[in-house]
Structure formats: structure tokens, C-alpha cells
């Protein structure tokens, strides 16, 4: 066996093509004879559609068709997009129509689609489609939405409440009644977007001879998309092939199935021509899902030592106009709050409000950044009230390693009890504290204050449910040319799955990394698939790759032993060959073995011989996995501009066993950058009529290279007992505690002014306004 | 819509085409020449994914019309590697994990191609400042900054 790839800092196999401009993203797929689509979208947050006049658009040269809801095939014409995530707590399940019928409920909802010879003409024509709207009152803020007498976000939903759900365990009221100290807080986390650099894109082609509808989509979940499209078109699953080619970032919003993914294929079918749609960035702001608007009223009860007795409160979640991913984000937020701490009793009453804003679905973190913000800010509050160091309060409350496996007392989003298996939370915090030089920060802070500079430090712990089920499959097949095909329903939006899975398979079957051929994100590659979300692919696809690799290894060894006439125990596999250990080391290449495994037409196999060197494994984890970590951030705040500089960012992270440290480093660092955006920059602004006001990257700010420090990363590897690789998932942990840590650090920096922050993002404007209200500028003279 | 004949050089190759006045350089490169390495991330000049070199200077291909490239030399990401071999900057990106999804990467590479040509021994702060016109959502920039500094070292060694 050659060099072990698993655990090595292997350079990514994905990179050369992407670096040479040879990536293949959806808009790069050239389809002969293709037409181009542009959607007509609602300019109103809430309106009745009275009439649509497509005639002026159709008169424009180059326009081939204008489709409204009535032109779509059944059941897409009249049925809503199927609901992906059921939950008994959902009172009103509302998904949108592929094209709106009668009523539009957010700015950007698709009303019609124009198909033309090119994108420019399609856009010209879309502006000519005359839609007569009867504008209805809209509701923009979820706090207003649940008030009695509020405008209805949908004319047929009475109270704008989609779901009410209570998460609880223990006797929380008794705990509070007996507690010597109770502290209450109100928190708000604001919504933003995934903002992948590649917007959404869909291309579709119907090949009449084979009656196959091929759809390319910039999606995280092609298998799921195919299923939805089959439901909406009435086609057999096998008559649809969905491909997610190179995808330019996902971060959650490319996981749900979108109206455009239904409409473009329907139009291609109807016109008998390939049709492409490439979303522009403004459209992305208007119609790609967003997340994070959550309001919390919470209280923590603690004993005389600052040990937690209970946490209780309410959560109000703004789901936007529809709920394509159910109530997952408030659900996850509610069960993530206890986190790494011993919380003996707990209750969170969640209300999910419908508003006239873009629908929400998970964005990197999915409810967890909010939950961690709540719990960590409560810990900061306890520290302040007791005059204790923030790390010390946490230390007193962390779950100890000997308490593992630790049952929190709630049911997680996977439907199974929330049980942490492994992880050493005190060690994680201690590692971060040491690396960040936390213990002598007060000296640095004091020196800076003497110079009129305001340094602060913040820390946050988190536990993150990852590796959600139900499964992901991998087929490993040795090809007659000696290459090893790995096919999977896992998808790649930049996470390096091709490299990671190749490492696993190469080790198992003894081939070179560059002999692995990968097919992913293609429903034709493997019959069942789930896709990318919830930091799940290393757990499921990784484990399936291991199991399939092991099975194929056994088949190769058996066939080589049979053919070479030696016992199986005498066969080694290396560099794509099976080699007998004895004699003059006779050998067979994988290519030769693959041919032998196909036999000769008409000739019976020998006893024990089996067709093909291939195996498909579908690993299913028994429950979710739980990562954990600690972030410590040191900031400098310019009290006059409100500008925040992140001086130092330290992460201790336990995502289980690491397949490729290069990739995990990148995932964590990138996740932190997203968290920095949520903490300081990203502000999806709507006016009181739910009109979005930030629809360019000049208005909605993403962190740039000067905003994001290179993090100091410490990996703690506690193997996960729930899968054969020991992995947990690393895609989101970087994002989750960042707003909590950063806001804590800003508050610490501004301690001389006694200001408090209970929300994110903290823009410069917000910081200056808070300082002004606190009289800071008078204090500074 | 008026049409115009243009002649330009892209990655060392001459092209003569007739284009509609409103076609951007980015759309022209992607659709007319099939050079799909130049990506469109925002189409309003902020994200920098479409950055190309025009007569050696970085330009947003989404904010420039194809007709404005008439008579000019354009270099795109496809023009960086010689004979299928990654150039030192591209190799440094792979070695330092300077890319994840790869969508912003062409713009990053073009910005840094100009920057490293003009700055042989940049500091980390210089590199970060140079990159502020290019957004990346995946990497958190650490790998890109490391790659740029590594490439600068390699280029100095090459002389």
C-alpha cells in the first residue's frame, strides 16, 4: 500500500481546472439552439394579480414565448411546490406556486417568464409584460405580524402565524422560582443571505428520442430537485436527469427547490428547445432564500456560584412569505441554546410568523448562530453580574467529558434524542484560551487604553448538530481502463468532496489519487441521493466511500487470488495493481481484473466469481453528530467612526477525525468570515412596506480581505463513535459562534462607556449611535 | 440596437467580430468567444469575479462594453497557464488552498497578476488592500493572501 492519504494535507484535485478557467458552471454549459429566460417578478410585497398582458412583450423581435401560471403543465399549474419538511407543529404549511396565481406575497415572487433568443432581449421583454396589480397591505416586521389587527401577509391566513412549538425539559418554572438570581435579556439576530458568488442558474433540455429531460441547476440537492420536478411534471423519475455541475458556493440557499427549477424545465419541454436562465444579483437579493431574523426574550436562572439552574423564554422567527424548508431554523435554534452547558431545566416557546419578505431557509449555521448568540450573551451577563471572568463562568457550567454521552433532554432536528457522543468542551475552551493569550489580555487592553485605544476580547462556545441523515450513497467501480469510478449523490459547492472521497477510496482499494474518477451531483450517477446541507457529507458520503471501498477491495483481492492461484491473504493492492506476495510477485492491473470480472459472453463463471468490481454503499448514521468549539476574538473599536478591526481570531474546533487538514482549515476560516459578515456587515434592509432596499453588493456589504484576519486554528480531534471514519462535519462551525464572540468583544472594548449590545450585526452606525446615547462623546470631551 | 465591427487580441489570439453596442466585454468573452473562465458574480462592478486585463490593466469586464475593447489586448484567466501547466500564481493558489468553489478565482488571479507584476515584494497588508475589490464567500481570504505572498516569493526566485 502506498502513502496513506486519509488525514494528509492533500492538495485538492478540483483546483487545476478551476484555476485555468476550465470549470463548468451551469451558465458555462453550452446548449445548441438554446433560448434564454427572464422572470417577471412582483414589484410589490403583497398584491392581487388582476390581469397579465403579455402582448407588448410578445411583439418584440426575438421573443419566443411568455408563460404565466396558466401556461404551465399540470400539476405545476395549480399545485403549490411540494412541502419538503413536515412538522406537526406547523399550523399553516405554505409553499409557493411555481408562477404566482392570483396573489403575490413578496417582492421578487415570480409571476411570469419570458423566453427569447438571448438574455438581453428576454430582459427587455420582461419589462414589457404588463401586470395589473391590486396592491394589498404588507407586513414587514414579524413583531408586527403577530399583533392583532396586523395586515395579513397572505389574504387567506388569518393571524400570520405558521407554527407554535414549545421545546422543554425539566421543571423550569420551579427552577426559576427557587433561583437566587434571574437575569432577563432581549436579543435580535438579523437576516442576511448565503450570497454565494455564483447566483442561481438553471438550464434544461428535453431530448425527444429518449424522452429524457436533463436539467442543470446550481443546486446543493439534485436528487431532491429531480423528485420535486417529477412530482410537478408528472414524469417518471427516470425520465429526468438533474445535474449540479461545478457550483459556485452554496451556503444553504441552494438547498431548497425553487420555482425557477420547475419553470425552466417546463418551458423547455413545452417549446422543444433548450432554455437557460442565469439569475442576476439583484434577482438573487429578491428571490433567493435568506435567514436569521429571530427575536428572543429569554431569562437565565443561576445559583450563588453562577451555575445555571434553568433557561426559559420565547423565540419569534420571521419565516418570510413561505416556508420551503419548514420550521427547521427556529427548531434548530431552540434545541441548540443549551449548547455545551449543563442546563438542568429549559423551555423555549417558539412562534413562527409569516411576513411579506423573501422566504427563509437555512443559511450556513441554520438557527445555530442565533442560539449560540443567546446562550453566550446570557453567560456574559452572568459573568458581569457576578464580577467573574467570562471564561470562568463558562468553565463552571461546561459539560464535563466524563458526563458523555450527554443527553440534553430534547429531540433534535433529526427526530432523535439530542445526545452528545464525545467531545471535550473544557479542553476546547482551554486550548483556545491558551492560543489566544486570553489570560493576559487585560494587560494589552490596559496599555491600549492608556493610548486612547479601545481593545476588547470576546469568547463563545458552541455545540453544533451536524451530519444529518438519512443517508448518502457512494458507488465504487473499477473500470476496464484501470481507473476507479466513485459516484455519489453528495454534491460539491467548494467543500472539496472530490478530494476527500478520493483520499478515502484510494486508501481502501490501493490506487493512486489521480486514478480516481469522480461523478457527483448527477442523478444519473447513483439512484438515491440527498445532497449538501447540515455539514453532513463527510459523515454520510465519507462513510459510504469507506464501506464501498472496503467491499470492492475484497472483490479485487478475491478475483486476483483466484486468477493468480494464491490465497487471498497473499495478495497486496497498491498503485492500481493486485500483487501476489510470493514467487516472482505476479501481478494483475485493476484494468485487467475489471475485464476478468466481466467474464466472457456465454462462458460460466467459476465458483465464487462474481460480476463486476463494484459496490454501492448507503451509510446511514444512527443519529446526528455534534461538533463543538470555542472562538476567541480580540477587537479594536474606533469609538469615533464605529469601525471594528479584528486584531486576532482564535478557533479551537472539534469536528472529529480530520480527512484533510487543508480542507478543514479552509472550511473553518471561510465559516468565520461568514460569521464576521453576520456580526458586523450584512444587513438585508426592508422598508416598512417590505420593499427590499439592499439589492447590490454596494448596499449589502460582504466582508473583504481587509476585514477578515487569518485565524489561529487549533484542531481537537475527538473521533466520532457514530460512523466508521470518526468524522463529524466542518462546514458551519466557523460561522456559528462568531457573532456572539465578536459582539462580546466589542462590548468589552467599550466597557468604559457601559454600553450593551443585544443584536447583530453591529454596523458602525449602530455602534456610534449607542455610544452617543450613552453619553460617550461627552465623556471623551 | 446598433452593431459594430471590432478587432481585438485575447490571450494572444486575434479576433474580428461584429457586436451589438450593449454587449459587455464579459458577455462577449463568454458567449462570442466561448471563454467561460471569466465569471459574472454581480454584474454591477463590485464583486470582481469578472476581472480581466485590458492592455495590462485590470478592468471589470461586466462594466466595459465589448466595443470599448476594440484594438486592445485582453488577457483572461484562460491566458495564464502555458501548455496546460499552472503558472506560479495558479500553483500557489492550489498549494495554499486559495480557492474553494472557484467562482471568484479567475478575478482573484487577474487582480493578483497585475498586482504582483507591479509589486515584487508586497507585505500581507499590501496584498489584502489589493484584494479589496474582489469578493470571496468561501475562503475567508486566508488561503488567497497566503497564495499571493507565496507566489511573490516564487516570482522573485524566478527573477
Interface residues (C-beta under 8 A of the other chain):
Chain A: X11 X12 X14 X15 X16 X18 X19 X20 X21 X22 X23 X24 X25 X27 X28 X30 X120 X194 X195 X196 X197 X198 X199 X246 X247 X248 X249 X250 X251 X278 X280 X281 X282 X493 X494 X495 X496 X662 X663 X665 X666 X669 X670 X671 X672 X673 X674 X696 X697 X698 X702 X704 X705 X706 X708 X710 X711 X734
Chain B: X20 X22 X23 X30 X34 X35 X36 X37 X38 X39 X40 X41 X42 X43 X44 X46 X47 X49 X76 X77 X78 X80 X81 X84 X86 X90 X93 X94 X95 X97 X99 X100 X101 X102 X103 X104 X105 X106 X109 X127 X128 X129 X131 X132 X134 X135 X136 X137 X138 X139 X140 X141 X142 X143 X144 X145 X146
